[in-house]
């Protein structure tokens, strides 16, 4: 049964408000060497079988539902 790990992040050109809040909090805790924080999503998908065009299917899932391609980038890894 294939397991897919999907990583979704904001495109680099967009401001990451959540990341900025976390960066400020880390700095307030004394971690002054933090230069940037970006927040994203991690999604695990388990599939019933390893069918044809698995990568194409997963890419379609990401484009249609798991990520917003207008503002987010994504990548995925398939493992057995």
C-alpha positions as CSV (number, residue, x, y, z in Angstrom):
1,X,0.0,0.0,0.0
2,X,1.7,3.2,-1.1
3,X,1.9,6.1,1.3
4,X,2.3,9.6,0.0
5,X,3.9,12.5,2.0
6,X,2.8,15.9,0.6
7,X,4.6,19.1,1.7
8,X,2.8,22.4,1.0
9,X,4.4,25.8,1.5
10,X,3.6,29.4,0.5
11,X,5.3,30.6,-2.6
12,X,8.5,32.5,-1.6
13,X,7.2,35.8,-3.0
14,X,4.3,35.9,-0.5
15,X,4.5,37.2,3.0
16,X,4.0,34.5,5.7
17,X,2.1,36.1,8.5
18,X,2.1,33.0,10.7
19,X,5.8,32.5,10.1
20,X,6.4,36.1,11.1
21,X,4.5,35.6,14.4
22,X,6.5,32.5,15.2
23,X,9.8,34.3,14.4
24,X,8.9,37.1,16.7
25,X,7.9,34.7,19.5
26,X,11.2,32.8,19.1
27,X,13.1,36.1,19.2
28,X,11.2,37.1,22.4
29,X,12.3,33.7,23.9
30,X,15.9,34.7,23.3
31,X,16.6,33.0,20.0
32,X,18.0,36.0,18.4
33,X,19.7,34.1,15.6
34,X,16.4,33.2,13.8
35,X,16.4,35.0,10.5
36,X,13.1,33.7,9.1
37,X,10.3,31.2,9.6
38,X,7.9,29.8,7.0
39,X,4.9,27.8,8.0
40,X,3.5,25.1,5.8
41,X,1.4,21.9,5.8
42,X,2.3,18.3,5.9
43,X,-0.3,15.8,4.6
44,X,-0.1,11.9,4.6
45,X,-2.2,10.0,2.1
46,X,-2.5,6.2,2.1
47,X,-3.6,4.6,-1.2
48,X,-5.2,1.2,-1.6
49,X,-2.9,0.1,-4.4
50,X,0.0,1.3,-6.6
51,X,-1.9,1.9,-9.9
52,X,-0.9,3.3,-13.2
53,X,0.1,7.0,-13.4
54,X,0.4,7.2,-9.6
55,X,2.5,10.4,-9.7
56,X,0.0,12.0,-12.1
57,X,-2.9,11.1,-9.8
58,X,-1.1,12.5,-6.8
59,X,-0.2,15.7,-8.7
60,X,-3.8,16.1,-9.7
61,X,-4.9,15.6,-6.0
62,X,-2.5,18.4,-5.0
63,X,-3.6,20.8,-7.7
64,X,-7.3,20.2,-7.1
65,X,-7.6,20.0,-3.3
66,X,-4.5,19.7,-1.2
67,X,-2.7,22.9,-2.3
68,X,-3.7,26.2,-3.8
69,X,-1.3,26.5,-6.8
70,X,-2.0,30.2,-7.1
71,X,-0.3,30.9,-3.7
72,X,1.3,27.6,-2.7
73,X,4.0,25.3,-3.9
74,X,3.9,21.6,-3.2
75,X,6.0,18.5,-3.5
76,X,5.4,14.9,-2.6
77,X,7.2,11.6,-1.9
78,X,5.8,8.1,-2.5
79,X,6.9,5.2,-0.3
80,X,5.7,1.6,-0.1
